[in-house]
Every structure is written in structure tokens, then in C-alpha cells.
């Protein structure tokens, strides 16, 4: 009798498992596909993507992180690449496509090394060495910048907007960006601190992009609550109240018995007097503008209008905090404690009709630590894309001021970095040297993509660029419009150093993590995806257990 081994199942039925080279290949393939998706959007001549969701909402953008988030990517390795874009967005606000494209290229080059039978941990070690060295090289090549370099800051904003929807009005918008960032900039112990949330981007369809404006204060999507209130208040003294200007309902169930119609009238008079007393407290404090986070009773609105006090209700908490920063007001919970010291100041508070909606402008605030940029544009999609471009520009200018270091763009820092990494790799022995060289090659994907997206021959361009950098011209980059090599620094193509350092470190970390995976076990799920609930694209061609 033959001893036939019974197959042993250690995983539940329907579980899909890929191991060894197969797992690495599918993971690398997924990551490369994500990078390929956003690659065509890179640079001033990058193209846009149109994403239509299940509800039919349309987004037209070339912002890397927006594309990847809206695509609803399922594959676990591809999701890891999307995470890089999110980190880049949170840390810098720009450079998301750069980070993703570098990660995809690192894995593509690593695949060649795997084919040469180099162990994944050796490649990972090489990546780690190269990423650390890259930080040093980038820091050494960076130039200094301070808030006094107005022209340079403007160039950073223009560089961020070039190739996006905002390009048509980049002169105007870059001015607004630099002014806004300088307004909200603060110093603590000699360090510059910029909270990008203090710059509110309010968008309104209508007019042209050129009509966008910076308000030194806040623009609220709110109208005054009563038609009898003044439309404009000069020399405004602003009260911010986060409790309701209404009669409180009792917390416990209360029963009021009325036996006589006169008592009913007395009860209503009492309510009216309570509301009147509230409004009198506000008036007594000297306030002539009230923003309330909760509701304002109709009767209270009437009393406020009679006293010519401008009021708006149901203002968002975030807007209340922004108003406090812009006007210097304190947010009040209890009206009894309210005094002149709690009020904020603004030159003008007015209601203005923008498009078909009424909005409240709180402007001419002295030393406003929160500002608003009102973005205009012809259609919803245009305004959305300009807002995304402005977010990138604000992130870039902020990052440059906080770190105080910038580099030129146009692919110049990547070519310089790759050149220095190759020189560094010659000092290494062992197989790590190959991984560092592969890392240097991968970084060059940025200038190569810039050339490809602009219809320039990438091989000729890369050869020319490398020759220039070998002659010591560290800011030689690609002029995508003329199809030639240019001095990117002189041309005013400038980016914050943080974009590059963050993109390189995130890309290297994710590439190392994906390379070290040699076994993918996907549990079975009842719903969707490929066989055994494996997200589609993870291959139904996996070996059976």
C-alpha cells in the first residue's frame, strides 16, 4: 500500500495566498501602476485627469493626491503608495506626484536587481543608505531664504501653480498667496510658525480668476439675520457668542399651568423681557456686530435690528475660531461676564452679494492672524482646481519660510542628487553599491518624465543635463517650453527643500516595506473583488493551497 500524503489545509477555505517572487512581482506591479497613473500629470506641461464617481460628480485635476484618493484604490500595495501622497500633502502640501513617481521607479529598478538574484534585504539596506545620504546631499545643495526675499517667495508660488488651472492668473494669485502667508506667520523663540489652517480659502463661482481677492480678515458664507440691520458697520466692535440667544428650554420636563388669559400674556411678556435683557447686555458691552455659533430667536433679532447691531447666526466653530484670531475677540459663553475687553475690532463688517449669495465680509482687521482668500472662476470645476493649486502654493511658501531653505526646480535637484549618489556609491563595496546606483537612476525619473510630458526626447535631454551638472552647473534644469536646458534658479523655478526631502524619504520607506513582503495572505470575504475576496488585480492566478 502506498503512503499517499493527505494535503493539509492550514488556512480557511477561500483564502488566497501568493508567496515568494510571485508576491513581490504582484506588489511591485500594483505600485508601478499607481505611479504610471499620475505620472502624466507631472510638470508644467502635465495633463489633467477627469474622475467621475458613482454619483456622477466630476473632478478635473492634475493634483496627485486628489487623483489617488478619488480613484478608490483597492489593492493593498497600491494603497501603501497612496499613503505616501497623503503624507506629502499633510507635511508640505505639494509634491505628491513627485513622491509617488519616485516610489514607483524605485520598485521598478529593484525588480531588475531581484532578477539578478540580489536579496530583497540587501536592496532595502542599499535604499536606506542612499536615502540617508540623499538628505545630506539635498541639504548641502539648498539655498537660504527669508521672508524679506519677496521676489523669491512669489516665484515659489508661481512654480507651484504652473501647469495647473490657476496658471492663467498666476501673477495675481501668487501675490495673494505670499501676502496671506506673511499675515499669518508667527515667531516663537526665533522660530517661524505657520498654521496653514489660518488661511481660509472661500470659493465662489462667477467672475474671472483675476477677480480673486485677499481679505485681511474673514469672509463668512452667512447673511445678516434681519433685514432691518445695517448693511455695513464701520469701526466694528465684534462679539463672538457660542451660546444661543434664545430662551433656554428646561432640561427637566416642566409643566406650566395657566388658569387665566392674563397669565398667558404675562408669561409671553416675561420671555420677551428676558430676550430684551440679553440684547441690552450685548449693547452695553459696546458691541455693534454679533456672530453667534447657535441660534438667534426672532424676537432677539428684532431687538438687535432696532439697536442697529449687525448679527449672523449658526456660524461654524472653525469660523468662530478664525474670527477670534483675525479680530482679537474672545469667544463668550456667558453674556453676564461680557465686557469691552472681550470684543474684537475690524475696520468694516459688511454684507455683500457675491454671485447669487449674500456673504459677510469682516475686513481691515489690524494685525489679522487669520485671513481669507476668496477664489473666483467661471465654473465649479475651475474654482475647485484653482483652490487645489492655491493650497499647493500656500504649502510651498509656508514650507520654504519654516525651513528657510529652497532649491531650484525643473528637474535640476534630482539630476544633481543622482550624480552625487553615483559618486557616493563608488565608495561602497558589496551588493549594496548596486542598490545605491539603482536609487540614483530612480531619482532621475523626475527630469525624464518632465521631458516626456513636454514632448522632448528624454535621452538627449538627460545626456545634456548630466553633462551640464558634471561641469558644476548644479541648477541646470529643463525649460519645458523651449525644449532646452536652462538655469532653473535664474529662471525663477524655485521649490522648498522640504518637498524633495519628504518625497525621497517617504518613497524610500514605502519601497523598502513593499520589497520585504514575500507572502500575501488574503482572507476570504463574502463580498466583491477577485477570487476569494482578493481585490481585483491581485491575481486569481495564485497557486492553490
C-alpha positions in Angstrom: 0.0 0.0 0.0 1.5 3.4 -1.0 1.8 6.1 1.6 -0.1 8.9 0.0 0.2 12.2 1.8 -3.1 13.9 2.5 -2.9 17.7 1.6 -3.0 19.8 4.8 -5.1 23.0 4.8 -3.9 25.5 7.4 -6.0 28.4 6.2 -9.8 28.7 5.9 -11.4 27.9 2.6 -11.3 30.6 0.0 -8.1 32.2 1.3 -5.8 33.3 -1.4 -2.1 33.2 -0.9 0.9 34.3 -3.0 4.4 33.6 -1.9 8.0 34.4 -2.9 8.7 36.0 -6.3 5.1 35.9 -7.2 4.1 38.0 -4.2 6.9 40.5 -4.9 6.0 40.8 -8.6 2.3 41.5 -8.0 3.1 44.0 -5.3 5.7 45.8 -7.4 3.3 45.7 -10.4 0.5 47.3 -8.4 2.8 50.1 -7.1 4.1 50.8 -10.6 0.6 51.0 -12.0 -0.3 53.7 -9.4 2.8 55.7 -10.3 2.0 55.3 -14.0 -1.5 56.7 -13.4 -0.2 60.1 -12.0 3.0 60.3 -14.0 1.5 62.1 -16.9 0.3 64.9 -14.7 3.9 65.9 -13.6 5.3 69.3 -14.6 4.1 72.5 -16.4 3.0 70.5 -19.4 1.4 67.7 -17.4 -2.1 66.7 -18.4 -5.2 66.5 -16.2 -7.4 63.6 -15.2 -11.2 63.5 -15.2 -12.7 61.4 -12.4 -16.4 60.6 -12.3 -17.7 59.0 -9.2 -20.7 56.7 -8.8 -23.0 59.6 -8.2 -21.8 61.3 -11.4 -19.8 64.0 -9.7 -17.0 65.2 -11.9 -13.5 66.2 -10.7 -10.9 67.5 -13.2 -7.5 67.8 -11.7 -3.8 67.1 -12.0 -3.2 67.1 -8.3 -1.6 63.7 -7.5 -3.2 63.2 -4.1 -6.7 64.2 -5.2 -6.5 61.7 -8.2 -5.3 58.8 -6.0 -7.9 59.5 -3.3 -10.8 59.8 -5.7 -9.8 56.6 -7.6 -10.8 54.4 -4.6 -7.8 52.1 -5.0 -8.4 48.6 -3.6 -5.1 46.8 -3.9 -3.2 46.7 -0.6 0.2 47.5 -2.0 -1.2 50.3 -4.2 -2.9 51.7 -1.1 0.5 52.0 0.5 1.7 54.2 -2.3 -1.4 56.4 -1.9 -0.4 56.8 1.7 2.8 58.5 0.6 0.8 61.1 -1.4 -1.3 61.8 1.7 1.8 62.2 3.9 3.3 64.6 1.4 0.1 66.6 1.3 -0.1 66.9 5.1 3.6 67.7 5.5 4.2 70.0 2.6 1.0 70.5 0.7 2.7 69.9 -2.7 4.9 67.4 -4.5 2.5 64.4 -4.2 3.0 63.3 -7.8 6.8 63.5 -7.4 6.8 61.3 -4.3 4.6 58.6 -5.9 6.5 58.6 -9.2 9.9 58.2 -7.3 8.4 55.3 -5.2 7.2 53.5 -8.4 10.5 53.9 -10.1 12.5 52.7 -7.0 10.4 49.5 -7.2 10.9 49.2 -10.9 14.7 49.4 -10.6 14.5 47.0 -7.6 12.8 44.4 -9.8 15.9 44.4 -12.1 18.1 43.7 -9.0 15.7 40.9 -7.9 16.1 39.3 -11.3 19.9 39.4 -10.7 19.3 37.3 -7.6 20.1 40.1 -5.2 18.3 39.5 -1.9 15.4 42.0 -1.0 17.0 42.8 2.3 20.2 43.8 0.6 18.3 46.1 -1.7 16.4 47.6 1.2 19.7 48.2 3.0 21.0 50.0 -0.1 17.9 52.1 -0.3 18.3 53.1 3.4 21.9 54.1 2.9 21.0 56.0 -0.3 18.0 57.8 1.3 20.1 59.0 4.3 22.9 60.2 2.0 20.3 61.9 -0.2 19.1 64.0 2.7 22.6 65.3 3.3 23.2 66.0 -0.4 19.9 67.9 -0.7 20.6 69.9 2.4 24.1 70.8 1.1 22.8 72.0 -2.3 19.9 74.1 -0.9 20.0 77.9 -0.7 18.7 80.1 2.1 15.5 82.2 2.1 13.9 84.6 4.5 10.6 86.5 4.5 12.4 89.5 3.1 13.0 87.7 -0.3 9.7 88.8 -1.6 10.5 88.0 -5.3 11.8 84.5 -4.5 8.6 83.7 -2.4 6.5 84.9 -5.3 8.5 82.6 -7.7 7.8 79.7 -5.3 4.1 80.3 -5.5 4.2 80.7 -9.4 6.2 77.4 -9.7 3.6 75.6 -7.6 0.8 76.9 -9.9 2.4 76.4 -13.2 0.8 73.6 -15.1 -2.4 73.8 -13.0 -5.7 75.5 -13.6 -4.5 78.6 -11.8 -1.8 79.3 -14.3 -3.8 81.9 -16.2 -3.8 84.3 -13.2 -0.6 83.2 -11.6 0.8 86.7 -11.1 -2.2 87.8 -9.2 -2.7 84.6 -7.2 1.0 84.3 -6.2 0.8 87.9 -4.8 -2.3 86.9 -2.8 -0.5 83.7 -1.6 2.6 85.5 -0.3 0.7 88.2 1.4 -1.6 85.7 3.1 1.2 83.5 4.4 3.1 86.6 5.7 0.0 87.7 7.5 -0.5 84.5 9.4 3.2 83.9 10.1 4.2 84.0 13.7 7.5 83.7 15.6 8.1 81.7 18.7 11.5 81.7 20.3 13.1 82.8 17.0 11.4 80.0 15.0 8.8 80.7 12.3 5.5 79.0 12.8 2.8 79.0 10.1 -0.5 77.3 10.5 -2.0 76.8 7.0 -5.5 76.5 8.5 -5.4 80.2 9.3 -5.7 80.9 5.6 -9.3 80.2 4.7 -9.9 79.5 1.1 -13.5 80.5 0.2 -14.7 79.7 -3.3 -17.5 81.3 -5.3 -18.4 80.6 -8.9 -18.7 83.7 -11.0 -16.5 86.4 -12.4 -12.9 85.6 -13.6 -10.0 84.1 -11.8 -8.4 87.6 -11.8 -11.3 88.7 -9.5 -10.0 86.6 -6.7 -9.1 88.7 -3.6 -7.4 88.6 -0.3 -9.4 89.8 2.7 -7.4 90.8 5.8 -10.0 89.2 8.0 -12.7 86.6 7.3 -15.3 86.1 4.6 -18.3 84.2 6.0 -20.9 82.3 3.9 -23.6 83.9 6.0 -26.1 86.8 5.7 -27.4 89.1 8.4 -30.4 87.6 10.2 -32.8 90.6 9.9 -33.5 92.9 7.0 -33.6 95.9 9.4 -30.0 95.5 10.4 -27.4 97.8 8.8 -25.7 96.5 5.6 -22.3 98.0 6.6 -20.8 98.7 10.0 -17.7 100.8 10.1 -15.3 100.6 13.1 -16.9 97.3 14.1 -16.7 96.0 17.7 -17.4 92.3 17.4 -18.9 89.9 19.9 -18.4 86.2 19.4 -21.0 84.2 21.3 -21.1 80.5 21.4 -24.4 80.1 23.3 -27.9 80.6 21.8 -29.7 84.0 22.0 -32.9 82.2 22.8 -35.0 81.2 25.8 -33.5 78.0 27.2 -35.8 75.0 27.3 -35.6 73.5 30.8 -33.5 70.3 31.0 -36.2 68.6 33.0 -39.8 68.1 31.9 -41.7 71.1 33.3 -45.4 71.8 33.2 -46.7 75.3 33.2 -50.4 75.6 34.2 -52.2 78.8 33.2 -55.7 79.4 34.5 -56.2 82.9 33.3 -55.6 84.5 29.8 -53.8 87.4 31.6 -51.3 85.0 33.0 -50.6 83.8 29.4 -49.8 87.4 28.4 -47.6 87.9 31.4 -45.7 84.7 30.5 -45.1 85.9 27.0 -44.1 89.4 28.2 -41.6 87.7 30.6 -40.0 85.8 27.7 -39.8 89.0 25.7 -38.1 90.8 28.6 -35.6 88.1 29.0 -34.6 88.3 25.3 -34.6 92.1 25.6 -32.3 91.9 28.6 -29.9 89.7 26.6 -29.7 92.2 23.8 -29.2 95.1 26.3 -26.2 93.2 27.8 -24.7 93.0 24.3 -25.4 96.6 23.6 -24.0 97.7 27.0 -20.7 96.0 26.3 -20.3 98.3 23.3 -20.7 95.6 20.6 -22.2 96.6 17.2 -21.7 93.3 15.5 -22.6 89.8 16.8 -21.6 86.4 15.4 -23.5 83.6 17.2 -22.5 79.9 16.9 -26.0 78.8 17.7 -29.5 80.2 17.0 -30.9 83.7 17.5 -34.6 84.0 18.4 -36.9 86.0 16.1 -37.6 88.4 18.9 -33.9 88.8 19.7 -33.3 89.5 16.0 -35.9 92.3 16.2 -34.3 93.9 19.3 -30.8 93.7 17.7 -32.1 95.3 14.5 -33.7 98.1 16.5 -30.3 98.9 18.1 -28.6 98.8 14.7 -26.5 95.8 15.7 -25.4 93.5 12.8 -25.8 89.8 13.6 -25.3 86.4 11.9 -26.2 83.0 13.4 -25.1 79.4 13.2 -21.5 80.3 12.4 -19.2 77.2 12.2 -16.9 76.6 15.2 -13.9 76.7 12.9 -15.0 80.1 11.5 -15.6 81.4 15.1 -12.0 80.5 16.0 -10.7 82.1 12.8 -12.8 85.3 13.6 -11.2 85.3 17.1 -7.7 85.1 15.6 -8.5 87.8 12.9 -10.2 90.4 15.2 -8.6 89.6 18.6 -12.0 88.8 20.1 -12.6 86.3 22.9 -15.4 83.7 22.4 -18.0 84.3 25.1 -20.3 81.6 26.6 -21.9 83.6 29.3 -23.4 87.0 28.4 -23.3 88.2 32.1 -19.5 88.3 32.0 -19.2 90.1 28.7 -17.1 93.3 28.7 -15.4 95.6 26.2 -12.2 93.6 26.5 -13.9 90.5 25.0 -14.7 92.3 21.8 -12.8 92.1 18.6 -12.1 95.0 16.2 -12.5 95.3 12.4 -12.5 98.3 10.1 -15.6 97.2 8.2 -18.2 94.5 8.5 -20.5 94.4 5.5 -22.9 92.2 3.7 -22.0 91.7 0.0 -23.7 89.8 -2.8 -21.2 87.5 -4.5 -22.8 85.7 -7.4 -26.3 84.9 -6.2 -25.4 84.6 -2.5 -25.1 87.1 0.3 -21.8 86.9 2.2 -20.5 88.7 5.2 -17.0 90.4 5.0 -15.1 91.2 8.1 -12.2 93.1 6.8 -9.5 95.7 7.6 -8.6 93.9 10.8 -5.4 95.2 12.3 -2.7 92.6 12.5 -5.1 89.8 11.4 -3.7 86.4 12.3 -6.3 84.7 10.1 -7.1 85.8 6.5 -9.4 84.7 3.7 -8.7 84.3 0.0 -11.9 84.5 -2.0 -11.4 82.4 -5.1 -13.4 83.2 -8.2 -13.7 81.4 -11.5 -16.1 80.6 -14.4 -17.4 77.2 -13.4 -17.5 74.9 -10.3 -14.7 72.7 -11.7 -12.4 75.7 -12.5 -12.8 77.1 -9.0 -12.1 73.7 -7.4 -8.9 73.2 -9.3 -7.8 76.8 -8.6 -8.4 76.1 -4.9 -6.2 73.0 -5.1 -3.5 74.9 -6.8 -3.7 77.6 -4.2 -3.4 75.0 -1.4 -0.2 73.8 -3.1 1.2 77.3 -3.4 0.4 78.2 0.2 2.0 74.9 1.4 5.2 75.6 -0.7 5.6 79.2 0.5 5.0 78.1 4.1 7.4 75.2 3.9 10.1 77.4 2.4 9.8 80.0 5.2 9.6 77.5 8.0 12.7 75.6 6.9 14.4 78.7 5.4 15.8 76.5 2.6 14.9 76.2 -1.1 16.2 74.5 -4.2 15.6 75.2 -7.9 13.0 73.0 -9.7 12.8 71.9 -13.4 14.5 68.5 -12.6 17.8 70.2 -11.6 18.0 68.9 -7.9 17.2 65.4 -9.0 20.0 65.3 -11.6 22.4 66.8 -9.1 21.3 64.3 -6.4 21.6 61.3 -8.8 25.1 62.5 -9.8 26.3 62.8 -6.2 24.7 59.4 -5.2 26.6 57.7 -8.0 29.9 59.2 -6.8 29.0 58.1 -3.3 28.2 54.5 -4.5 31.8 54.1 -5.7 32.9 54.3 -2.1 30.7 51.3 -1.2 31.7 47.7 -1.6 29.4 44.7 -1.8 26.0 44.4 -3.4 24.6 47.5 -1.6 26.6 49.5 -4.2 24.2 48.3 -6.9 21.1 49.2 -4.9 22.5 52.8 -4.3 23.2 53.1 -8.0 19.7 51.9 -8.8 18.4 54.5 -6.3 20.3 57.2 -8.2 18.8 56.0 -11.5 15.3 56.0 -10.0 15.5 59.6 -8.8 16.2 60.7 -12.4 12.7 59.6 -13.3 11.6 63.2 -12.4 13.5 65.1 -15.1 12.9 62.2 -17.6 9.2 62.4 -17.0 9.2 66.2 -17.3 10.9 65.8 -20.7 8.5 63.1 -21.8 5.4 65.1 -20.8 6.7 68.0 -22.8 7.3 66.1 -25.9 11.1 66.4 -25.6 13.4 63.4 -26.3 14.3 62.2 -22.8 17.6 60.5 -23.8 19.1 63.6 -25.5 17.8 65.8 -22.7 19.2 63.6 -19.9 22.6 63.4 -21.6 22.8 67.2 -21.9 21.6 67.7 -18.3 24.2 65.3 -16.9 27.0 67.0 -19.0 26.0 70.4 -17.5 25.9 69.1 -14.0 29.3 67.5 -14.5 30.6 70.9 -15.3 29.4 72.1 -11.9 26.2 73.8 -13.0 24.0 72.5 -10.2 20.8 74.3 -11.2 20.8 73.2 -14.8 17.2 72.1 -15.4 14.7 71.6 -18.3 13.0 74.5 -20.0 9.9 72.6 -21.0 8.5 75.4 -23.1 11.7 75.9 -25.2 12.8 72.3 -25.1 16.3 73.3 -23.9 18.5 73.2 -20.8 18.2 76.3 -18.6 19.5 77.7 -15.3 16.4 76.9 -13.3 17.4 79.3 -10.5 17.8 82.3 -12.8 14.6 81.4 -14.5 12.8 81.6 -11.1 11.7 78.0 -10.9 12.1 77.5 -7.2 10.7 75.0 -4.7 11.0 74.5 -1.0 13.7 71.9 0.0 11.1 70.1 2.2 9.2 68.9 -1.0 12.3 67.0 -2.1 13.5 65.7 1.3 10.0 64.5 2.3 9.3 62.9 -1.2 12.6 61.0 -1.1 12.3 59.7 2.4 8.6 58.6 2.1 9.3 56.9 -1.3 12.3 55.0 0.1 10.4 53.9 3.2 7.5 52.5 1.2 9.7 50.9 -1.4 11.7 49.1 1.4 8.5 47.9 3.0 7.0 46.5 -0.2 10.2 44.8 -1.2 10.4 42.9 2.1 7.0 41.3 1.6 7.3 37.7 0.3 3.9 36.3 1.3 0.5 37.8 0.7 -2.3 36.0 2.5 -5.7 37.5 1.7 -8.6 36.2 3.8 -11.8 35.2 2.1 -14.6 37.7 2.2 -18.1 37.3 1.0 -18.3 40.4 -1.0 -16.7 41.6 -4.2 -13.2 41.6 -5.5 -11.5 38.8 -7.3 -11.5 35.1 -6.3 -11.7 34.5 -2.6 -12.4 38.2 -2.0 -8.9 39.1 -3.2 -9.1 42.7 -4.5 -9.1 42.6 -8.3 -5.7 42.9 -9.8 -4.1 40.7 -7.1 -4.4 37.9 -9.4 -6.7 34.9 -9.5 -3.7 33.0 -10.8 -2.4 32.3 -7.4 -1.2 28.8 -6.5 -3.8 26.7 -4.8 -3.0 25.6 -1.2 
